[in-house]
Amino acid sequence: MTPFVHLHVHTQYSLLDGAIRLQDLLDTARSYNMPAVAVTDHGTMFGALELYEKAKKDGIKPIIGCEVYLAPKSRFDRQGKAENSGNGDEDRSYHLLLLAENREGYQNLMKLVSMAYLEGFYYKPRIDKALLKQYRQGLIGLSACLKGEIPTLLLRNQEQTARIVALEYAEIFGPGNFYLEIQANGIPEQTLVNEGLIRLGRDLDLPLVATNDCHYLRRSDSRAHEILLCIQTGKTILDEKRMKFQTDQLYFKSPEEMAKEFAQVPEALQNTCLIADRCQVEIEIGKNHFPIFPLAPGESVDDRFEQTVREGFDKRLKQIRRRTTDFDDAKQAEYEERLRYEIDVIRKMGFSAYFLIVADFINYGKNHGIPVGPGRGSAAGSLVAYVMGITDLDPIEHGLIFERFLNVERISLPDIDVDFCIHGREQVLHYVAEKYGKDRVAQITTFGTMQARAVIRDVGRALAMPYNEVDRIAKLIPSALGMTLEKAFQIEPRLAEQQRDNPQIKELFEIAFALEGLTRHASTHAAGVVIGDKPIVEYMPLYRGQDGEVVTQYSMKYVEKAGLIKFDFLGLRNLTVINNAVHLIRLNHGVELNIEEIPLDDPETYALLSRADTTGVFQLESSGMRDIMVRLRPENFADIVALVALYRPGPLESGMVENYIRGKHGQMEITYDVEALRPILEPTHGVILYQEQVMKIASVLASYTLGEADILRRAMGKKIPEVMAQQRDRFLSGAKANQIDLAKANHIFDLMEKFAGYGFNKSHSAAYALIAYQTAYLKAHYPVEFMAALLNSFLSNSDQVVKLINQCHEKEIEI
């Protein structure tokens, strides 16, 4: 087989004209026995780290590159078009192919691509030659496609100028680092350009390289790619002026095809392998780069962490004593032992700085009047988080487990998600950027993909099909989570029937299948924020979001693989409602209500919940939830925690909800296989409702450490047969050592396995139950102020405003 390496491939991360999924690309390269493959998306590096990881795993060398846009003059120039070029937005820049030869080249490429967005964006992200000279080290340059500067000059019959420009590039990149790129793509102009490039190469002693500008995998995909261009540019196939390619040869050609195309210049093919051999980029994956928390001279991060925890513990103890009548020395010893244990684990895992950073920006918010949620996710199970002010729920009082959040037996980064008032989130982000450096803080990208229903609508629109017909077909696709076209065809026979007698619908489905799952657009993640110990661009490329925010080009998963620590800053409207209601209560009644210290046993609040008067109450206002509440009749905070956990598809379908309600009201006998289960399951009336209960059962019955029990809980959720077989053996041997009957132990393991998939994180449920209780309390005691705050939060949502006005009329509240 003729040696050849593809150096010019556009994947779905080109976001405009790439229709190749990375894994499909690698599978095809492997089928051709290619040793390496390069990805050079237009102006972006969104897929670079994903390519690196997946290619390494598949035994293929990843070559990281980018087809950058080059401003004809300065990247700061916002006028004019490329010199000697035609008309249109496309001509405001040239193309240039850059490949990273080594680690320095990779870092320089990230800087160039980032600055193209942050400094040079004009219709497209652009660099200029000044920037290229500054960051050329470690990069190999190729003259690019017909949109390159040299090919453009050759097409304009300006060969002498092309010679000057070619020598300029050769000087910028240095000896042996700039190649003249010839292609075979069926475009007549390309033949002329190739002849000119071959002449230039021989006259100027510049090496040639044969590339294949790939935008789709198979030749048969050219039609689907044509439709993709229509979708991305908002045109239809009937539009004569739409963006389109003049060829169907922009597919991933085999080495044999390339050898045939370039038989007259074999050195150009050999140079692809030469370049691939030179490219030796190694990227460090998995090493964490924690932000640097500012410390006093001579102070260690662990010492500051422990000091902060101890000071916070003293403050929280005073609050606990105020609300707990029977708090004695034994209880205090329990808190101190738990605190010592958590401090040791956090220090041992190297997460002291993480907790200090999170506590710092949360307390900044609180100190500046920005409402912050009481907690979210498993972090509410940490006493350290509680005493540092990160959460506002006592984990010991509510039976929450620290190991569900962090444990030394399952090494993973802590993940503390924080809810802020929607009006204060940006202020906290600004504080973080000022404190750690604007170049060390960025938001995180997320990718929208073409899902089953949406891709049918997109393709139908691009094919100029009647809206009603496309809408009818799209509605035949079930709206279930994770639905694909393949699944839809299995479930709904009418879909196959639609295409039998209608060639246009047949084409609709063929193209939709080809495009399904491709990236449609990049946007800013609603919550993700990354803070680095160095400028973010040292670890990943950046771009600017629609609102001017700086965003990583890598998605959440690959931000973490690059070792940067992400924080979730979420905006929660209900916190704004609570804050505004408290403000109105102060104005109208002169009452200084501290929402964090309202009693959790208020009879009027539980009466409101029991009659399901929960319009506007966080988490508890849906019709299905209200139906459960009427039957459950919540009497204490634990019931609200259970409600949040129960109202999900799994528990509703499995009978857990009915068993919980009947057990609570004594309508069924609750039995326990072994007496040791009683204290664990009695609070939930015999139902395994929480993931933490699975962990406690394993700990008590089979002597698991809580860290081991968390691994069991995760294994049960994933249901991997071989792992489950190992865990069953471990559980039975532990139960046997504790003299528990093996038949009963087997039955208990089966129950745990069944309900672990439905089990909910109690820490998250309890934290959100607290917000639910707070909104219910406000509605029960201050309905006018609560409804006013609620209405104000929905001013731009007419449907909600109408619903809430009707609720006010029912309550005889005057608008």
VEXLUM-96546 format. One record per residue (C-alpha): residue in one letter; x, y, z. Coordinates in steps of 0.1 Angstrom, whole numbers, plus 5000, padded with zeros to 4 digits. Layout:
aXYZ/...
REM end
This chain:
m500050005000/t501350354991/p502250545023/f499950845028/v498651055057/h495651285056/l496751625067/h493751835058/v490551705074/h487551905086/t485451745113/q482051835127/y483952095149/s484452315119/l480852405127/l480252525092/d481252275066/g482651965083/a480451655084/i482851405099/r482551255134/l485951205150/q485450835158/d484150765123/l487350945110/l489550725131/d487750405121/t488150485084/a491850575089/r492450245106/s490650055078/y493250215054/n496150125078/m497050495081/p499650555109/a498450905116/v495651155108/a495451535111/v492451735120/t492552095108/d489152245114/h488452595101/g489552855126/t488952635157/m490552365178/f487252245195/g488051875188/a491851875194/l492051715228/e489251465219/l491151365188/y494351325208/e492751095234/k490650885210/a493450855184/k495950745210/k493450485223/d493050355187/g496750335180/i496750615155/k499050915158/p496951235162/i498251535143/i496851855158/g496352145135/c494052425123/e493152585090/v493452935102/y492053255086/l494753505078/a493853875076/p495254035044/k496854315065/s496454355103/r494054135124/f492854465139/d491754595104/r487954585102/q487654705066/g488154585031/k488654245015/a491754035008/e493954204982/n493654074947/s490553884956/g486953874946/n483853994964/g482053864995/d482753805032/e484853495024/d487453725009/r488153925040/s490753655049/y493053395034/h493353035046/l496552885060/l497152535073/l499152505105/l500252175121/a501752135156/e505151965155/n505751955192/r504452065226/e505652425219/g503852425186/y500652295202/q500852585228/n501652845201/l498752705179/m496352745209/k497553105213/l497153195177/v493653035175/s492553215207/m493853555196/a492153505163/y488853515182/l489753755210/e491654015189/g491153945152/f487453845148/y485854015117/y483253785102/k485753505110/p488453455136/r491653595120/i495353605127/d497953805108/k501553765097/a502853965127/l501153725151/l502353425130/k505953555133/q505653585170/y504253235176/r505753035147/q507952815168/g507052445166/l504652495137/i504652355102/g502852565076/l501052455045/s499852695018/a496252565021/c493352514996/l492252754968/k491453004995/g495153025005/e497053344997/i499453184972/p496752984953/t494653304952/l497553494936/l498153214911/l494553224900/r494853594895/n497853534872/q500153714896/e502853444897/q505653684905/t503753814936/a503053454945/r506853384945/i507453674968/v504653564992/a505953204991/l509453315001/e507853535028/y506153235043/a509253025040/e511153285060/i508453315087/f508352935093/g512052875089/p513952625067/g511952305059/n508852415078/f506752555049/y505152335022/l503252414990/e500052224992/i498752054960/q495251884959/a493151674935/n489551754940/g487851774906/i487752164906/p489152304873/e490952594891/q492752344913/t494552194882/l495852544872/v496952614908/n498752284911/e500752354880/g501752694894/l502652544928/i504752274912/r506652544893/l507152754924/g508352454944/r510952364918/d512052724912/l512252824949/d513352484962/l510252464984/p508852114993/l505452004979/v502851814999/a499851634985/t496751685006/n493051595004/d490651865017/c488151635034/h484751765045/y482951425046/l483951065048/r482450905017/r481851034982/s478150944987/d478051185016/s478451494993/r474651544991/a474251535028/h477151775031/e475452015006/i472352005028/l474452075059/l475852385043/c472252495037/i471352435073/q474352625086/t473852925063/g470052935067/k469452875029/t467452615010/i468552394981/l466552614957/d468652924965/e470952984935/k473253204956/r473752964985/m477152854996/k478152534978/f481152334967/q481852264930/t482851904935/d481851574952/q485551474958/l486051634992/y485851295009/f488451075028/k490250914999/s492250595002/p496050594998/e495650414965/e493350684952/m495850954963/a498750764947/k496950754914/e496151124916/f499751224923/a501750964904/q503651254887/v504851394920/p505451104943/e507551314967/a504451514975/l502751194989/q505951095007/n506051435024/t502751355042/c504451075060/l507551285066/i505451555082/a503551295103/d506851155115/r507951505126/c504751575145/q505451445180/v502951635203/e502551495238/i499751645259/e499551585297/i496151445306/g494851395341/k497251615361/n495251875381/h496152245379/f494452405409/p494052785410/i496452955433/f494653085464/p496353395478/l498053335512/a500053535537/p503853505536/g504953175552/e501353035554/s500552695538/v497252625520/d496552335544/d497052555575/r494752835561/f492152565552/e492152415587/q492152765603/t489152865582/v487252545590/r487852575627/e486652935628/g483552835608/f482852545631/d482852775662/k480152995645/r478052705633/l478152545668/k476452855682/q473652815656/i473252445663/r473052505701/r470352775695/r468152535675/t468852215694/t467552175730/d469351845737/f472851925723/d475251775748/d478951685751/a478451355733/k476751525704/q479551785702/a482151505702/e480251345672/y480551675653/e484251715662/e485151365652/r483351405618/l485051735612/r488451595620/y487851305596/e486751525568/i489651765572/d492051475570/v490451335539/i490351675521/r494051745530/k495151395520/m493451435486/g495051775480/f491751965479/s492352235505/a492752515480/y489552405462/f487452445493/l489052775502/i488352915467/v484652795467/a484052935502/d485653265492/f483453335463/i480353205481/n480953425511/y481753715488/g478253675474/k476653645508/n478553955521/h477354155491/g473754075495/i473653815467/p471453525477/v473253185475/g471452845476/p471852625507/g473552355486/r473352145455/g474451785448/s476451565471/a478451855486/a475651905511/g476851585528/s480051755539/l480351905574/v483452095563/a481352255535/y478652345560/v480952515585/m482852705557/g479552855546/i479552665513/t476352485522/d473652575547/l472252235557/d473652045587/p474651705573/i474651535607/e471151655616/h469751535583/g471751205581/l473851295551/i477051105542/f480451265534/e481650965514/r478851015488/f480751345480/l484451255485/n486350945496/v489950835493/e488950505477/r487450675447/i489850945437/s487951215418/l487751595419/p485251745443/d482251885424/i480552175442/d477752325422/v476552665436/d473152835430/f473153215429/c470453465425/i470053525388/h470853895392/g474053825412/r475753555393/e477553795369/q478853995399/v480353685415/l481953585382/h483453935379/y484853905414/v486553575406/a488053715374/e489454015392/k490853805421/y492553535400/g493253725368/k490953775338/d493253555317/r492953275342/v489153255343/a486853145315/q483453005309/i483052655293/t481752565259/t478952325252/f477852185218/g474352165204/t473951855183/m471351765156/q468951535175/a466351315159/r463351545157/a465451855151/v467551705123/i464351605104/r463051965107/d466452115097/v466851885066/g463251935056/r463652315057/a466952295037/l465152065011/a462452335008/m459752075018/p456352205029/y456352295066/n453252095074/e454651785059/v457951805077/d456151885110/r453851585106/i456851355101/a458851505129/k455951455153/l455951085145/i459351055163/p458850985200/s460051265222/a461651035248/l465051115262/g467950975242/m465750915211/t467550845179/l466250795143/e467150435145/k465150385177/a462250585162/f462050355132/q461950055155/i459150205176/e457050385149/p456250175118/r454650475101/l458050625096/a459150345072/e455850365055/q456250745048/q459350695025/r458050395005/d456050594979/n457750934982/p461250984969/q461651324986/i460751175021/k463150895014/e465951145007/l464851345038/f465451035060/e468750935042/i470251285048/a468851305083/f470550975092/a473851105078/l473651425097/e472151315130/g474351375160/l476651625142/t477551945161/r475152215151/h476652505171/a478852595200/s477452795229/t478352895265/h477552635292/a474952775315/a476952715346/g480552595340/v483452825349/v487152725349/i489852885369/g493552815362/d496852845379/k498252995347/p496553175318/i493852935304/v495352965269/e498452765282/y496152465285/m493452515258/p492252745231/l489653015238/y486953195219/r484453475226/g480853385232/q477753575219/d477653815249/g481453885247/e482453635274/v485653435271/v484953065266/t487052755264/q487052575231/y487152235249/s483952105264/m483452025301/k484751675298/y487951775280/v488552085303/e488751835331/k491051595312/a493351895305/g493551925343/l491752245348/i489252275377/k485752365368/f483252535391/d479452555384/f477952895389/l474152845384/g471553115383/l468453005403/r465353225399/n463753095431/l466553245452/t465753585436/v462053535444/i462853455481/n465153755484/n462653995468/a459853855490/v461953905522/h462654265510/l458854335505/i458054175539/r460554425555/l458954715536/n455354615543/h455454465578/g458754595593/v459754225599/e463454135595/l462953775584/n466153565584/i465153295558/e467953065570/e466553055605/i462852995599/p461652695619/l461452365600/d458352245620/d455952525611/p452352385611/e450952635586/t453552545561/y452752175563/a449052255561/l449652445528/l451752145515/s449151885526/r446452065506/a448852095477/d448452475475/t451952485459/t451652715428/g455052895428/v456652655454/f460052535443/q460052175430/l456552105443/e454152275419/s453552025391/s450151845389/g451751505395/m453651625425/r450551785440/d448651455436/i451351275456/m451351555482/v447651525489/r447951155495/l451251175514/r450251475536/p453851585546/e454251645583/n457951705587/f461051815567/a462051455560/d458751415541/i459651705518/v463151555512/a461451225503/l459051405479/v461851565459/a463451225456/l460251035448/y458851245420/r460951095392/p460150835365/g461950545382/p460250555416/l456850635400/e457050335377/s458550095402/g455850125429/m458250305454/v455850605457/e452850385466/n454850185491/y456250495507/i452750655511/r451050335523/g453950265547/k453750625561/h449950595568/g450150235583/q448250085554/m450749805549/e452949595571/i456549685569/t458949405575/y462749385575/d464849075564/v467249155593/e466749375623/a469849585613/l467949725584/r465249885606/p467150205616/i468350255580/l464950205563/e462450305590/p462750675581/t461550595546/h458950345557/g460850035544/v461650185510/i465250205497/l464850565485/y468350715487/q471750625474/e473050685509/q470850405522/v472450165498/m475850275512/k474650235548/i473249885542/a476549765527/s478449925556/v476249785584/l475449435570/a478649355551/s481349575568/y482049785538/t483850115545/l481650405534/g484250465506/e483850105494/a480050145498/d480150445474/i481950225448/l479249965452/r476550235448/r478150355416/a478549995403/m474849925409/g473950235390/k475950135360/k474949765362/i478149615346/p477649235350/e481249135359/v481549425384/m478249335400/a479348965403/q482449075422/q480449305444/r477849035452/d480748805463/r482149085485/f478749165500/l477948795508/s481348725523/g480949035545/a477448945555/k478548585563/a481248725586/n478548925604/q476548595608/i473748705584/d471848425567/l473148395531/a469648355516/k468548675532/a471848845523/n471248745486/h467748885487/i468849215503/f471549245476/d468949195449/l466749465465/m469649705467/e470549635430/k466949685420/f466450015438/a470050155434/g469150255398/y466150455412/g467850585443/f468350955446/n471251155461/k469851245495/s472251535500/h470851705468/s467251615478/a467651775512/a469252095499/y466552145474/a463852045499/l465052335520/i464452585492/a461052425486/y460252465523/q461352825524/t459152915494/a456252725510/y456752905543/l456653245525/k453553155507/a451853035539/h452753345560/y453153625535/p451153535504/v450853895490/e454653955492/f455453605479/m453053635449/a454353985441/a457953865441/l456953565419/l455053775394/n458054015391/s460353725383/f458153625354/l457453955338/s458753835304/n456753515305/s453153585296/d451853225302/q453253225338/v451953575345/v448453465335/k448653155357/l449853355387/i447253625383/n444553355383/q446153215415/c445953565430/h442353595421/e441653255438/k443453385469/e441553715467/i444853905464/e444354225445/i446754295416/
REM end
